[in-house]
Amino acid sequence: MTISEAPTINHDSTADSNSSYTSFTTIATAPISLDIIIVGAGLGGLTAAIGLTLAGHNVTVLEQAAELGEVGAGIQIPPPSSKILKTIGCLDSVLSKAILPYDFKIFSWKSGNLISEQNLIPYVKDQYHGEYIHVHRADYHRVLVERCEELNVKVLLNSRVDHIDFDSNTVTTSTRISYTGDIIVGYDGIKSELRSFILGYPDLPYNTGDLAYRALIDVEEMKKYDELKFLYEKPNINFWWGPQSHIVVYLLQGGKTCNVVILSPDNLEPGVFVEHSSKEELTELFKDWDPRLIKLFELIHSTSKWKLQNSRELSTWTHKSSNCIILGDASHATLPYLASGASSALEDAAVLTGLLSHIESKDQIHPILELTESLRKWRSTQIVKGSTQCQNIYHLKDGQDQLIRDSKLADLPPKIGYPNRWADPSFQQFLWGYEAFDEAERGWKEFKKGNHSVKYHFDNLYEDSKL
């Protein structure tokens, strides 16, 4: 597939596509104040709570866990979400706990030869006016919790929602406590209860056939080995693409910690979603890979493996008659192969916040929720599809398809359809050039004209995984 035209954004509306709101740095206070219940205190739910509170609404967050915190290890924050963090007053705190990588580097699984790279510093700041960030998920989450505390957002623990009354817009927890709001926002994750309530039938995530090993390594231990110097001397995002698997390695916590993520075929028992693993398992599975990786794995003290699940595109995110919407993983869970799942959840929060910062009357609530879905659904679906398609790009076995892929990687400068999606000029613009608050402003402008179904569409997005 060859596309010669420059990528463009088609908003599917009568709005001037050249208009810009890129100077948007603050959240307006809405003319009226709403009571909003958010179910789920993950990264997306807390971001929504912060934004909606800044917009002048009364927010209560219900979290099923007994204490706040995030499991996992490293997380990547691309420009669309780093700019959201700046707008809600969290970016500086995240940066104080983070590290900024200089380049994407992709290596061949066996030889370790560099087969593709994409600059991040200074390119991302110059091109997209934001940062590309690495941070420990727990540090990231804690920044959002502290910002909620500053704003006096009510976050209630041990509050698992197991019933919703759509007639009264009331949720009830397993402890039999009920909460009524003008709006209910479900950020309750890939196993969302609210998703099934809205759809009217159980909607469970499906297994993708892959799992993720996650581990952290002390960089001081790595410094004993010269062959690992390339991993800690300069912060980069390092990938190895290979048969049925790929490996991601990058630094965290000011360069003190090395994050290792391995995506490979699922070998967990049915019904088991998380299990402890060992460095011995990893060194055996990848014994034929780049010897530098084997040395790195030998430094792992503990690791776990997590079944990777996904969701299918939903018919709706919004209940047909009540003011309830699901966002984030509850509506569009994705594989981590484009490092954009959490970013998509923040984008949802920013669009909802931007629209509700303008709301003038309660009879606008339901159409605004539908507009939020309309603005967000196409983009989030493409990220889910694009992440799934990356399995067919990264995990090729050695052979003709792999040789074709690598020959395309060597064809510079990158063209549309380039296998390294972060360097593909069209896909990169789609992934990193998104301005969530701008979309909300555009949506509100069209809403006031009477257009309640404004959409976002990015022309020339290359989606074919058969490279």
Protein Blocks (a to p, Z undefined) as FASTA:
>chain_A
ZZfbdcdddehiabdfkbccklpcbdcddfbdcddddedjbfklmmmmmmmmmnopacdd
ddfbfbdcdedjdddddfklmmmmmmnopmmmmmmmgccdfbdcdddfklopafbdcdfb
lklmmmnopacddddfklmmmmmmmmmmmnopacdehiacfbdcfklopacdfkopacdd
fbdcdfebjklfklmmmnopacddddehiacddddddfklmmmpmklmmmmmpccddddd
dehiacddddeehhlaccdddddddfbdehiabdcddfklmmmmmmmgcfklmmmmmmpm
bdcddddddddddfbfbdfkbccddehjllogcdfklopmmmmmmmmmmmmmmmmmmocb
fklmmmmmmmmmmmmmmmmmmmmmmmmmmmmmmmpccdjklmmmmmmmmmccddehiabl
mlmmklmmmmmmpcfklmmmmmmmmmmnopabbccddehiafbfbZZ
